């Protein structure tokens, strides 16, 4: 008998090392998934854990691949699937020790009730994987545990706190103040008090501007249990609860904010021993670990790549040619954000919701709230350290003294917040928290510690909102919709780069681009699909944004006359080359693309109905980030009246009828009615089933 070859033997060894999935035995008969006409899942269960199981199953039916990407990151296994690019994520996970933190803090952080929710979610993911083995990206990633899910949450919140940018800056020799994202995410949140509306209802607009696709794109779901969980809204792949949305009593919206969440420390390394650093005259040992990144080559073969990571008393540490630097942030200290969100989901009134917020496990995000009990509220939320005022934490601080090492955080009551302002409205568009309402109600930055470093910037959306929102008088629902769906830049632009020269050129001085100059001068600064001015502006905006990113030029610049001419000349050439004419409309230039469907797309970066696009094909651009999941709510008697829309559809599977069935309504701003009433949902559902039945 011929002996098996070495490679067959190796293959058998590798197979034996793969995890074996077993069904969880979860009682799925008490879980119902009701799909409405748009495919949105409404999940009903006896317990909250049942609902979490049903959410995991339903979301996996719609987007198992992206959920796996999120969980692979939490397990530091991305490199095994996506090669070198994925290994960079794995390095970040090892550096931050998110898996270790999850293991050490899980039981002491999460209540038994919430642990059951995560157990239900993990069981749903694992059972779906067991039932669909051909869809598994990497079998060694399964089964997924609650610790893996927790690690993924920690990683995400650390990234949102700026840890990835801090690490990149250190590696690039630019340690110091964490620079803002060159292409930051935007969002809108608006609450109108019942005293300002013609119907006596409170209004809420939930309008985050996320990427249209990928691991932080919105998925819509309705979660309802017999234990009092009844919430509709948006979550990201891998999320086990609603991140923002509405229940029977209340709702809230998140937007990204920019307080100082992270500090960078430079260590004083012993010149005779690079593994020692001095703190207050005493030499301490750096914790050094060797990690092995597994980088996929082809098939099941991976290349093990060794890397060193370090840790000091300040936190995760990188050793570079410029020195040794540590980062410190609250997202690695408090890991209870998932339970805080779950408790916010289940709150029945403002007092319960505020108690959940006071946990300060959610490390950032502006939050705008409204309810049926005539309450509106706004807080620029953040887990902010109490820093030593003797040091400037906006730059790199000394890592040779305990005096710079903070150990406490500001309480929730210390944060900028508003409750039922006299103006009757609250809003945030990622702008300063000190201009969130009418001028008579706004807070003073001087009332808050400088170390919090909240942004004082306004943007085009905040300036435009104030142009539209009357200080006094009654607001109708139609007025509210008109404000929310406004597509015009403000009279005075508020971009970080001064672009005024774009509108000041003399057309007679530049006859070769005279038509372009005249179109811009006549442009009303709106962004509908039939606007030639919007297309010209969009080209110029992206032309200079890309050049700034390539050269490292600061965004706080002014475009010169010569630069404006250069941009418009480039636009003329581009449009002639790709469209056969020197002027095109925005809808010809910018598209909403999903599979085989391509539609004209409105919107510019930083109008209220914001849309950021990226180069696509044949000289066109396609929408990439901006208006995505939109929810509009009226709180009055009974259940809230809810309308929503998602940019594409409920499913990320091209073969699904719900892959792109909301696109036309999205472009028409024709929101679909939604309900929190179980009886109504089941009566109108297109399909009702238990997990595993289809």
PAMAR-564888 format. One record per residue (C-alpha): chain; x, y, z. Coordinates in nm, 4 decimals. Layout:
N
A/X/Y/Z
...
// end
This chain:
694
A/0.0000/0.0000/0.0000
A/0.1409/0.3364/-0.1011
A/0.2226/0.5709/0.1856
A/0.0450/0.9073/0.1832
A/0.2615/1.1969/0.0769
A/0.3827/1.4623/0.3177
A/0.1410/1.7181/0.1696
A/-0.1611/1.4893/0.2152
A/-0.0501/1.4304/0.5737
A/-0.0169/1.8049/0.6293
A/-0.3602/1.8618/0.4767
A/-0.5168/1.6082/0.7139
A/-0.3465/1.7759/1.0083
A/-0.4866/2.1131/0.9018
A/-0.8357/1.9694/0.8653
A/-0.8186/1.8200/1.2112
A/-0.7378/2.1625/1.3553
A/-1.0542/2.3214/1.2181
A/-1.3303/2.3967/1.4656
A/-1.6346/2.1720/1.4506
A/-1.9664/2.3526/1.4725
A/-2.2508/2.1966/1.6670
A/-2.6106/2.3230/1.6786
A/-2.6773/2.5279/1.9921
A/-3.0110/2.3604/2.0623
A/-3.1809/2.7004/2.0989
A/-3.5609/2.6798/2.1110
A/-3.6328/2.8727/1.7938
A/-4.0061/2.7936/1.7988
A/-4.0529/3.0895/2.0336
A/-3.8808/3.3260/1.7885
A/-4.0641/3.4807/1.4941
A/-3.9044/3.6713/1.2084
A/-4.1633/3.8765/1.0198
A/-4.0420/4.0275/0.6947
A/-4.2371/4.3280/0.5705
A/-4.2815/4.4230/0.2047
A/-3.9330/4.5757/0.2000
A/-3.7717/4.2731/0.3633
A/-3.7028/4.4539/0.6913
A/-3.6957/4.1973/0.9748
A/-3.9298/4.2419/1.2704
A/-3.8108/3.9951/1.5328
A/-4.0370/3.8744/1.8124
A/-3.9271/3.6515/2.0986
A/-4.0231/3.5411/2.4447
A/-3.7012/3.6745/2.5975
A/-3.4486/3.9415/2.5032
A/-3.2003/3.6599/2.4391
A/-3.4460/3.5046/2.1923
A/-3.4678/3.8347/2.0084
A/-3.0880/3.8639/1.9937
A/-3.0754/3.5130/1.8465
A/-3.3382/3.6077/1.5888
A/-3.1518/3.9285/1.4997
A/-2.8295/3.7343/1.4447
A/-3.0122/3.4881/1.2189
A/-3.2079/3.7464/1.0199
A/-2.9083/3.9755/0.9720
A/-2.6966/3.6775/0.8643
A/-2.9608/3.5934/0.6045
A/-2.9112/3.9431/0.4677
A/-2.5383/4.0045/0.5164
A/-2.3464/3.7127/0.6691
A/-2.0264/3.8094/0.4902
A/-1.9970/4.1556/0.6485
A/-2.0922/4.0245/0.9933
A/-1.8104/3.7734/0.9614
A/-1.5644/4.0496/0.8720
A/-1.6541/4.2308/1.1946
A/-1.6176/3.9161/1.4044
A/-1.2949/3.8144/1.2300
A/-1.1515/4.1485/1.3402
A/-1.2562/4.0836/1.7001
A/-1.0758/3.7476/1.6850
A/-0.7641/3.8883/1.5074
A/-0.8166/3.6528/1.2131
A/-0.8642/3.8995/0.9283
A/-0.5224/3.8271/0.7783
A/-0.6152/3.4622/0.7293
A/-0.8883/3.5704/0.4885
A/-0.7717/3.9013/0.3388
A/-0.3944/3.8709/0.3399
A/-0.1579/4.1551/0.4256
A/-0.4324/4.4180/0.4394
A/-0.6221/4.2105/0.6935
A/-0.3060/4.1398/0.8933
A/-0.2769/4.5141/0.9629
A/-0.6121/4.4930/1.1426
A/-0.4927/4.1871/1.3356
A/-0.1807/4.3764/1.4463
A/-0.4018/4.6559/1.5791
A/-0.6115/4.4030/1.7748
A/-0.2989/4.2484/1.9296
A/-0.1521/4.5891/2.0116
A/-0.4687/4.7037/2.1908
A/-0.5196/4.3602/2.3531
A/-0.8931/4.3727/2.2933
A/-0.9272/3.9951/2.3306
A/-0.7466/4.0000/2.6649
A/-0.9488/4.2991/2.7879
A/-1.2730/4.1261/2.6924
A/-1.1715/3.8118/2.8811
A/-1.0649/4.0014/3.1937
A/-1.3575/4.2449/3.2153
A/-1.6536/4.0556/3.0679
A/-1.8079/3.9063/3.3826
A/-1.7525/4.2143/3.5984
A/-1.8824/4.4541/3.3325
A/-2.1972/4.2899/3.1999
A/-2.5018/4.1925/3.4027
A/-2.6300/3.8349/3.3880
A/-2.9320/3.9635/3.1934
A/-2.7167/4.1199/2.9264
A/-2.4767/3.8274/2.9131
A/-2.7814/3.6218/2.8140
A/-2.8469/3.8651/2.5261
A/-2.4921/3.8217/2.3940
A/-2.5208/3.4447/2.4374
A/-2.8356/3.4481/2.2275
A/-2.6672/3.6540/1.9582
A/-2.3614/3.4260/1.9495
A/-2.5833/3.1171/1.9297
A/-2.7743/3.2677/1.6370
A/-2.4524/3.3429/1.4466
A/-2.3110/2.9963/1.5129
A/-2.6307/2.8152/1.4186
A/-2.6536/3.0103/1.0939
A/-2.2919/2.9221/1.0160
A/-2.3571/2.5565/1.0943
A/-2.6548/2.5614/0.8584
A/-2.4670/2.7472/0.5821
A/-2.1118/2.6061/0.5853
A/-2.0486/2.7113/0.2247
A/-2.0774/3.0779/0.3288
A/-1.8119/3.0606/0.6016
A/-1.5099/3.2772/0.5175
A/-1.2758/3.1008/0.7603
A/-1.3958/2.7948/0.9445
A/-1.1414/2.8396/1.2227
A/-1.3295/3.1546/1.3273
A/-1.6204/2.9427/1.4490
A/-1.7766/2.8964/1.6918
A/-1.8039/3.2635/1.7825
A/-1.8118/3.3365/2.1564
A/-1.9496/3.6266/2.3561
A/-1.5883/3.7285/2.4252
A/-1.5229/3.7513/2.0504
A/-1.8267/3.9763/2.0117
A/-1.7094/4.1924/2.3035
A/-1.3602/4.2187/2.1531
A/-1.5139/4.3451/1.8282
A/-1.7079/4.6142/2.0180
A/-1.3930/4.7260/2.2023
A/-1.2010/4.7431/1.8754
A/-1.4737/4.9487/1.7052
A/-1.5058/5.2009/1.9876
A/-1.1268/5.2340/2.0156
A/-1.1127/5.3078/1.6441
A/-1.3909/5.5650/1.6820
A/-1.1855/5.7240/1.9620
A/-0.8965/5.7786/1.7201
A/-0.6680/5.4891/1.8195
A/-0.6083/5.3831/1.4592
A/-0.5048/5.7351/1.3544
A/-0.2807/5.7710/1.6614
A/-0.1013/5.4448/1.5797
A/-0.0628/5.5418/1.2136
A/0.0832/5.8800/1.3090
A/0.3336/5.7170/1.5458
A/0.4410/5.4670/1.2790
A/0.4796/5.7542/1.0306
A/0.6960/5.9526/1.2712
A/0.4285/6.2121/1.3479
A/0.3328/6.1271/1.7062
A/0.1400/6.3989/1.8840
A/-0.2041/6.5451/1.8605
A/-0.4342/6.2969/1.6887
A/-0.5188/6.4612/1.3610
A/-0.8821/6.4637/1.2486
A/-0.9979/6.2188/0.9889
A/-0.9303/6.3867/0.6509
A/-1.2695/6.2605/0.5352
A/-1.4799/6.2652/0.8539
A/-1.8210/6.1071/0.8755
A/-2.1105/6.3501/0.9091
A/-2.4564/6.3191/1.0565
A/-2.7661/6.5206/1.1411
A/-2.9910/6.4978/1.4461
A/-3.2870/6.7296/1.5108
A/-3.5458/6.7398/1.7898
A/-3.8382/6.9841/1.8033
A/-4.0326/7.0240/2.1290
A/-4.4093/6.9769/2.1220
A/-4.4568/7.3424/2.2193
A/-4.3147/7.4457/1.8807
A/-4.5232/7.2156/1.6566
A/-4.8673/7.2742/1.5121
A/-4.9879/6.9283/1.6176
A/-4.8512/6.9313/1.9738
A/-4.6245/6.6390/1.8858
A/-4.2495/6.6300/1.9396
A/-4.0499/6.5709/1.6200
A/-3.7249/6.3766/1.5863
A/-3.4991/6.3311/1.2818
A/-3.2435/6.0490/1.2965
A/-3.0053/6.0975/1.0068
A/-2.6549/5.9532/1.0324
A/-2.4225/5.9951/0.7342
A/-2.2451/5.6597/0.7276
A/-2.0699/5.4807/0.4400
A/-2.3341/5.3336/0.2123
A/-2.1728/4.9894/0.2242
A/-1.9361/4.7971/0.4503
A/-1.8895/4.7190/0.8208
A/-2.0276/5.0528/0.9430
A/-2.3248/5.0820/0.7079
A/-2.6751/5.0777/0.8540
A/-2.8996/4.7750/0.8836
A/-3.2625/4.8313/0.9837
A/-3.4410/4.5995/1.2269
A/-3.7299/4.5898/1.4740
A/-3.6647/4.4002/1.7992
A/-3.9529/4.3042/2.0295
A/-3.9636/4.0672/2.3275
A/-4.2097/3.9778/2.6003
A/-3.9556/4.1216/2.8457
A/-4.0252/4.4777/2.7323
A/-3.7802/4.5259/2.4482
A/-3.9558/4.6974/2.1543
A/-3.7161/4.9032/1.9461
A/-3.6887/4.9965/1.5783
A/-3.3812/5.1513/1.4256
A/-3.0341/5.1051/1.2844
A/-2.7331/4.8928/1.3779
A/-2.4065/4.7867/1.2164
A/-2.3118/4.4318/1.1137
A/-2.2281/4.2413/1.4330
A/-2.4480/4.4658/1.6470
A/-2.6735/4.2802/1.8931
A/-2.9077/4.5733/1.9603
A/-3.0291/4.8985/1.8031
A/-2.7684/5.1763/1.8131
A/-3.0137/5.4579/1.7506
A/-3.3829/5.4619/1.6765
A/-3.7161/5.4654/1.8582
A/-3.9257/5.2574/2.0998
A/-4.2862/5.3098/2.2146
A/-4.1874/5.5962/2.4428
A/-3.8758/5.7699/2.3142
A/-3.5994/5.7845/2.0581
A/-3.2547/5.9261/1.9975
A/-3.0016/5.9967/1.7241
A/-2.6219/5.9834/1.7358
A/-2.3756/6.2025/1.5493
A/-1.9967/6.1908/1.5638
A/-1.8334/6.4432/1.7974
A/-1.4709/6.5464/1.8444
A/-1.3682/6.5854/2.2095
A/-1.0184/6.4803/2.3169
A/-1.0591/6.1071/2.3837
A/-0.6977/5.9890/2.3530
A/-0.3535/6.0927/2.4713
A/-0.0068/6.0071/2.3400
A/0.2895/5.9688/2.5766
A/0.6589/5.9696/2.4827
A/0.8620/5.7386/2.7014
A/1.2140/5.8070/2.8284
A/1.4006/5.4942/2.7192
A/1.7190/5.3734/2.8900
A/1.9997/5.4212/2.6309
A/2.1710/5.1097/2.7678
A/1.8576/4.8931/2.7771
A/1.5835/4.9617/2.5213
A/1.3315/4.7580/2.7226
A/1.3459/4.9985/3.0174
A/1.1781/5.3354/3.0578
A/1.2077/5.5899/3.3373
A/0.9081/5.7100/3.5416
A/0.9690/5.9481/3.8336
A/1.3334/5.8443/3.8544
A/1.2616/5.4704/3.8562
A/1.3377/5.2342/3.5690
A/1.0426/5.0176/3.4651
A/1.0373/4.7240/3.2247
A/0.8349/4.7463/2.9038
A/0.6059/4.4494/2.8631
A/0.7210/4.2932/2.5379
A/0.5288/4.0321/2.3409
A/0.5960/3.8545/2.0184
A/0.2848/3.8062/1.8093
A/0.2436/3.5997/1.4951
A/0.0333/3.7451/1.2192
A/-0.1032/3.4796/0.9867
A/-0.1130/3.6241/0.6349
A/-0.3079/3.4339/0.3691
A/-0.1045/3.3393/0.0625
A/-0.3396/3.1186/-0.1381
A/-0.5937/2.8527/-0.0559
A/-0.5534/2.7426/0.3048
A/-0.1834/2.8339/0.3155
A/-0.0760/3.1208/0.5397
A/0.2570/3.2881/0.6050
A/0.3361/3.3453/0.9741
A/0.4856/3.6929/1.0237
A/0.6408/3.7781/1.3627
A/0.5888/4.1224/1.5117
A/0.6704/4.2730/1.8478
A/0.4275/4.4806/2.0524
A/0.4870/4.6520/2.3821
A/0.2934/4.7923/2.6744
A/0.3786/5.0502/2.9406
A/0.1879/5.1689/3.2459
A/0.0262/5.4255/3.0139
A/-0.1066/5.1751/2.7630
A/-0.0300/5.0091/2.4271
A/0.3168/5.1081/2.3091
A/0.5024/5.1338/1.9785
A/0.8810/5.1548/1.9484
A/0.9993/5.3476/1.6428
A/1.3130/5.5200/1.5170
A/1.1757/5.8405/1.6727
A/1.1342/5.6815/2.0152
A/0.8796/5.4845/2.2171
A/0.5215/5.6102/2.2372
A/0.2204/5.4903/2.4354
A/-0.1460/5.5689/2.3831
A/-0.4104/5.5910/2.6533
A/-0.7891/5.6026/2.5979
A/-1.1063/5.5240/2.7873
A/-1.2356/5.2788/2.5253
A/-0.9833/5.0234/2.6566
A/-1.0892/5.0876/3.0147
A/-1.4691/5.0772/3.0022
A/-1.6161/4.8139/2.7721
A/-1.9853/4.8241/2.8662
A/-2.1179/5.0236/2.5676
A/-2.3234/4.7283/2.4340
A/-2.5154/4.6955/2.7607
A/-2.5620/5.0719/2.7821
A/-2.7193/5.0713/2.4349
A/-2.9417/4.7767/2.5337
A/-3.0608/4.9628/2.8450
A/-3.1253/5.2730/2.6363
A/-3.3281/5.0493/2.4012
A/-3.5463/4.9378/2.6924
A/-3.5918/5.2734/2.8685
A/-3.9554/5.3751/2.9193
A/-3.8992/5.7425/2.9993
A/-3.6318/6.0082/3.0141
A/-3.5254/5.9210/3.3708
A/-3.4535/5.5585/3.2769
A/-3.2807/5.6607/2.9556
A/-3.0652/5.9177/3.1335
A/-2.9689/5.6598/3.3970
A/-2.8418/5.4392/3.1151
A/-2.6483/5.7315/2.9653
A/-2.4925/5.8128/3.3029
A/-2.3088/5.4803/3.2904
A/-2.0663/5.6528/3.0485
A/-1.9661/5.3261/2.8886
A/-2.0432/5.4699/2.5463
A/-1.7214/5.6579/2.4887
A/-1.8331/5.9310/2.2450
A/-2.1127/6.0570/2.0136
A/-2.3448/6.3546/2.0317
A/-2.6899/6.2281/2.1256
A/-3.0184/6.4089/2.0536
A/-3.3297/6.2741/2.2295
A/-3.7076/6.3227/2.2118
A/-4.0031/6.1426/2.3709
A/-4.3821/6.1373/2.3964
A/-4.3690/6.3094/2.7355
A/-4.2691/6.6541/2.6051
A/-3.8981/6.6155/2.6645
A/-3.6141/6.6938/2.4276
A/-3.2490/6.6634/2.5280
A/-2.8995/6.6871/2.3846
A/-2.5607/6.5875/2.5217
A/-2.2182/6.5892/2.3633
A/-2.1312/6.2578/2.5192
A/-1.7786/6.1367/2.5906
A/-1.5669/5.9369/2.8323
A/-1.3258/6.2203/2.9056
A/-1.0254/6.1925/3.1384
A/-0.9617/6.4351/3.4226
A/-0.6242/6.5590/3.3061
A/-0.3495/6.7462/3.4875
A/-0.3798/7.1135/3.3884
A/-0.0002/7.1539/3.4150
A/0.0435/6.9661/3.0877
A/-0.0721/7.0228/2.7299
A/-0.2478/6.7012/2.6300
A/-0.3237/6.8276/2.2813
A/0.0336/6.7323/2.1953
A/0.2552/6.4444/2.3067
A/0.2938/6.4496/2.6860
A/0.5901/6.3237/2.8917
A/0.5798/5.9561/2.9785
A/0.8429/5.9902/3.2480
A/0.6126/6.1014/3.5272
A/0.2964/5.9683/3.6870
A/0.1721/6.3282/3.6945
A/0.0576/6.2946/3.3343
A/-0.1152/5.9593/3.3870
A/-0.4826/6.0236/3.4476
A/-0.6955/5.7663/3.6300
A/-1.0399/5.9266/3.6593
A/-1.3094/6.0485/3.4210
A/-1.5507/6.3372/3.4173
A/-1.9036/6.2463/3.5222
A/-2.1988/6.2634/3.2842
A/-2.3224/6.5820/3.4516
A/-1.9957/6.7550/3.3544
A/-2.0670/6.7210/2.9810
A/-2.2308/6.9908/2.7611
A/-2.6049/6.9177/2.7648
A/-2.9447/7.0832/2.7184
A/-3.2854/6.9863/2.8556
A/-3.6019/7.1448/2.7103
A/-3.4431/7.4755/2.5995
A/-3.6731/7.7763/2.5727
A/-3.6184/7.7873/2.1950
A/-3.7964/7.4527/2.1664
A/-3.5392/7.2831/1.9439
A/-3.2047/7.1022/1.9577
A/-2.9808/6.9904/1.6750
A/-2.6331/6.8692/1.5902
A/-2.4587/6.8351/1.2549
A/-2.1147/6.7390/1.3961
A/-2.0603/7.1038/1.4854
A/-1.9865/7.2741/1.8166
A/-2.1958/7.1548/2.1134
A/-2.2111/7.5163/2.2272
A/-2.4455/7.6185/1.9454
A/-2.7047/7.3417/1.9714
A/-3.0136/7.5589/2.0141
A/-3.1332/7.9185/2.0025
A/-2.8812/8.1876/2.0959
A/-3.0544/8.2500/2.4295
A/-3.0078/7.8863/2.5305
A/-2.6607/7.8071/2.4034
A/-2.3878/7.7087/2.6469
A/-2.0588/7.8914/2.6901
A/-1.7352/7.7034/2.6130
A/-1.5735/7.8834/2.9051
A/-1.7985/7.6887/3.1430
A/-1.6217/7.3636/3.0548
A/-1.2620/7.2523/3.1186
A/-1.0336/7.3339/2.8284
A/-0.8901/6.9823/2.8504
A/-1.2191/6.8412/2.7163
A/-1.1260/7.0061/2.3866
A/-1.4731/7.0078/2.2341
A/-1.4771/7.1424/1.8805
A/-1.5874/7.5022/1.8333
A/-1.6223/7.4666/1.4549
A/-1.9385/7.5286/1.2625
A/-2.0011/7.3604/0.9288
A/-2.2211/7.4269/0.6280
A/-2.5017/7.2121/0.7666
A/-2.5131/7.3912/1.1017
A/-2.5033/7.7346/0.9366
A/-2.7725/7.6350/0.6870
A/-2.9926/7.4840/0.9599
A/-2.9939/7.8170/1.1425
A/-3.0866/7.9936/0.8175
A/-3.3891/7.7638/0.7911
A/-3.4992/7.7224/1.1544
A/-3.7093/8.0136/1.2853
A/-3.6296/8.1280/1.6392
A/-3.9986/8.1581/1.7212
A/-4.3313/8.0405/1.5915
A/-4.4947/7.7122/1.5089
A/-4.3376/7.4376/1.2962
A/-4.5492/7.2036/1.0859
A/-4.4463/6.8520/0.9871
A/-4.4053/6.9822/0.6315
A/-4.1698/7.2532/0.7606
A/-3.9721/6.9892/0.9463
A/-3.9402/6.7744/0.6353
A/-3.8379/7.0773/0.4285
A/-3.5566/7.1513/0.6737
A/-3.4428/6.7901/0.6948
A/-3.4319/6.7430/0.3166
A/-3.2769/7.0782/0.2309
A/-3.0029/7.0493/-0.0331
A/-2.8574/7.4001/-0.0345
A/-2.5264/7.5332/0.0932
A/-2.5522/7.8379/0.3212
A/-2.5200/8.1911/0.1941
A/-2.1709/8.2137/0.3491
A/-1.9783/7.8919/0.3003
A/-1.8301/7.7229/0.6065
A/-1.5889/7.4724/0.4537
A/-1.2544/7.4415/0.6297
A/-1.1012/7.5617/0.3036
A/-1.2030/7.9076/0.1856
A/-1.3525/7.8505/-0.1613
A/-1.5016/8.1965/-0.2145
A/-1.2706/8.2661/-0.5097
A/-1.4650/8.0044/-0.7025
A/-1.7495/8.2548/-0.7376
A/-1.5447/8.5718/-0.7934
A/-1.3714/8.5114/-1.1257
A/-1.4117/8.7614/-1.4078
A/-1.5475/8.5629/-1.7066
A/-1.3998/8.8158/-1.9528
A/-1.0528/8.7595/-1.8058
A/-1.0741/8.3858/-1.8661
A/-1.2648/8.3365/-2.1935
A/-1.1592/7.9704/-2.2200
A/-1.3681/7.8877/-1.9123
A/-1.6252/8.1666/-1.9429
A/-1.9262/7.9272/-1.9562
A/-1.8084/7.7523/-1.6371
A/-1.7600/8.0814/-1.4538
A/-2.1030/8.2086/-1.5560
A/-2.2739/7.8835/-1.4520
A/-2.1151/7.9011/-1.1067
A/-2.2023/8.2676/-1.0627
A/-2.5647/8.1915/-1.1469
A/-2.5735/7.8764/-0.9317
A/-2.8169/7.8845/-0.6382
A/-2.5864/7.6555/-0.4335
A/-2.8424/7.3753/-0.4396
A/-2.7611/7.0147/-0.5309
A/-3.0476/6.8586/-0.7311
A/-2.9692/6.6177/-1.0127
A/-3.0420/6.8744/-1.2875
A/-2.7892/7.1336/-1.1647
A/-2.4842/7.2125/-1.3806
A/-2.3508/7.4421/-1.1078
A/-2.3593/7.1584/-0.8545
A/-2.1628/6.9316/-1.0898
A/-1.8961/7.1998/-1.1451
A/-1.8712/7.2688/-0.7743
A/-1.8509/6.8954/-0.6953
A/-1.5665/6.8459/-0.9439
A/-1.3714/7.1412/-0.8011
A/-1.4342/7.0307/-0.4433
A/-1.3080/6.6769/-0.5014
A/-1.0234/6.7951/-0.7240
A/-0.8770/7.0051/-0.4442
A/-0.9660/6.7624/-0.1656
A/-0.7645/6.4923/-0.3418
A/-0.4724/6.7278/-0.4023
A/-0.4703/6.8351/-0.0362
A/-0.4687/6.4721/0.0752
A/-0.1850/6.3876/-0.1647
A/0.0362/6.6809/-0.0644
A/-0.0500/6.7010/0.3052
A/-0.1579/7.0614/0.2664
A/-0.3706/7.1830/0.5557
A/-0.7425/7.2092/0.4940
A/-0.7356/7.5485/0.6649
A/-0.6290/7.7111/0.3392
A/-0.7636/7.9569/0.0839
A/-0.7940/7.8669/-0.2822
A/-0.6205/8.1287/-0.4926
A/-0.7582/8.2671/-0.8159
A/-0.5027/8.0644/-1.0103
A/-0.6054/7.7461/-0.8305
A/-0.9721/7.8075/-0.9000
A/-0.8922/7.8538/-1.2690
A/-0.6896/7.5322/-1.2629
A/-0.9812/7.3389/-1.1110
A/-1.2408/7.4730/-1.3547
A/-1.0127/7.4086/-1.6503
A/-0.9685/7.0513/-1.5290
A/-1.3473/7.0183/-1.4977
A/-1.3973/7.1377/-1.8549
A/-1.1422/6.8886/-1.9855
A/-1.2840/6.6051/-1.7768
A/-1.6425/6.6625/-1.8884
A/-1.5447/6.7000/-2.2543
A/-1.3373/6.3809/-2.2405
A/-1.5968/6.1623/-2.0706
A/-1.9310/6.3206/-2.1624
A/-1.8592/6.4950/-2.4914
A/-1.9577/6.8382/-2.3585
A/-1.8053/7.0947/-2.1278
A/-2.1006/7.1236/-1.8886
A/-2.2966/6.8356/-1.7353
A/-2.5628/6.8059/-1.4684
A/-2.4958/6.6590/-1.1264
A/-2.7133/6.3579/-1.2084
A/-2.5048/6.2835/-1.5169
A/-2.1826/6.3102/-1.3153
A/-2.2849/6.1450/-0.9867
A/-2.4702/5.8140/-0.9563
A/-2.6254/5.5898/-0.6962
A/-2.5008/5.2435/-0.7926
A/-2.6091/4.9023/-0.6689
A/-2.5469/4.5929/-0.8776
A/-2.6883/4.6537/-1.2239
A/-2.8929/4.9534/-1.1129
A/-2.7492/5.3014/-1.1767
A/-2.9531/5.6145/-1.0974
A/-2.8811/5.9896/-1.0977
A/-2.7809/6.1007/-0.7479
A/-2.8361/6.4366/-0.5825
A/-2.6315/6.5839/-0.2993
A/-2.2973/6.7425/-0.2140
A/-2.0646/6.7009/0.0787
A/-2.1923/6.9072/0.3762
A/-2.5353/7.0090/0.2563
A/-2.8019/6.8858/0.4998
A/-2.8902/6.6060/0.2561
A/-2.5207/6.5278/0.2331
A/-2.3644/6.2922/-0.0168
A/-1.9971/6.2236/-0.0684
A/-1.8979/6.0362/-0.3831
A/-1.5906/5.8617/-0.5187
A/-1.4536/5.8008/-0.8710
A/-1.6407/5.5228/-1.0456
A/-1.6265/5.4592/-1.4209
A/-1.6331/5.6542/-1.7480
A/-1.5588/5.9783/-1.5653
A/-1.8559/5.9424/-1.3319
A/-1.8654/5.9274/-0.9532
A/-2.0768/5.7036/-0.7328
A/-2.2231/5.7759/-0.3909
A/-2.0054/5.6440/-0.1083
A/-2.1126/5.8123/0.2150
A/-2.3835/6.0424/0.3410
A/-2.7594/6.0139/0.3526
A/-2.8170/5.6456/0.4213
A/-3.0590/5.5317/0.6922
A/-3.3147/5.8037/0.7678
A/-3.5831/5.7920/1.0362
A/-3.8468/6.0622/1.0952
A/-4.0601/6.0355/1.4096
A/-4.3652/6.2101/1.5598
A/-4.4292/6.1576/1.9312
A/-4.7882/6.2166/2.0379
A/-5.0608/6.0056/2.1944
A/-5.0217/5.6315/2.1470
A/-4.7347/5.4779/1.9554
A/-4.4985/5.7104/1.7685
A/-4.5601/5.7674/1.3994
A/-4.2476/5.6465/1.2192
A/-4.1192/5.6785/0.8649
A/-3.7866/5.5382/0.7467
A/-3.5799/5.4716/0.4379
A/-3.2487/5.2978/0.3730
A/-3.0312/5.3846/0.0780
A/-3.0365/5.0478/-0.0989
A/-3.2503/4.7859/0.0710
A/-3.2687/4.5386/0.3574
A/-3.0365/4.2779/0.2056
A/-2.6752/4.2817/0.0950
A/-2.7233/3.9726/-0.1227
A/-2.7456/4.0547/-0.4969
A/-2.9940/3.7734/-0.5569
A/-3.2396/3.9156/-0.3020
A/-3.5433/4.1181/-0.4189
A/-3.4537/4.3590/-0.1372
A/-3.0986/4.4235/-0.2543
A/-3.1907/4.7555/-0.4182
A/-3.5673/4.7968/-0.3833
A/-3.5543/5.1148/-0.1711
A/-3.3273/5.3109/-0.4069
A/-3.5990/5.4898/-0.6041
A/-3.7885/5.5867/-0.2880
A/-3.4639/5.7002/-0.1279
A/-3.3882/5.9303/-0.4209
A/-3.7439/6.0688/-0.4135
A/-3.7211/6.1102/-0.0328
A/-4.0356/5.8996/-0.0126
A/-4.0067/5.7370/0.3293
A/-4.1929/5.4160/0.4130
A/-4.4260/5.3878/0.7155
A/-4.3083/5.1570/0.9950
A/-4.4813/5.0275/1.3083
A/-4.3857/4.9098/1.6565
A/-4.7211/4.7347/1.6970
A/-4.6757/4.3569/1.6865
A/-5.0311/4.2869/1.5714
A/-5.0012/4.5321/1.2820
A/-4.6616/4.3989/1.1789
A/-4.7760/4.0354/1.1747
A/-5.0955/4.1229/0.9892
A/-4.9086/4.3101/0.7149
A/-4.6000/4.0855/0.6974
A/-4.5146/3.9241/0.3659
A/-4.3442/3.6322/0.5383
A/-4.3353/3.5015/0.8979
A/-4.1079/3.2145/0.9993
A/-3.8839/3.0723/1.2695
A/-3.5037/3.0780/1.2327
A/-3.3904/2.7795/1.0320
A/-3.7179/2.7280/0.8465
A/-3.6117/2.8820/0.5179
// end
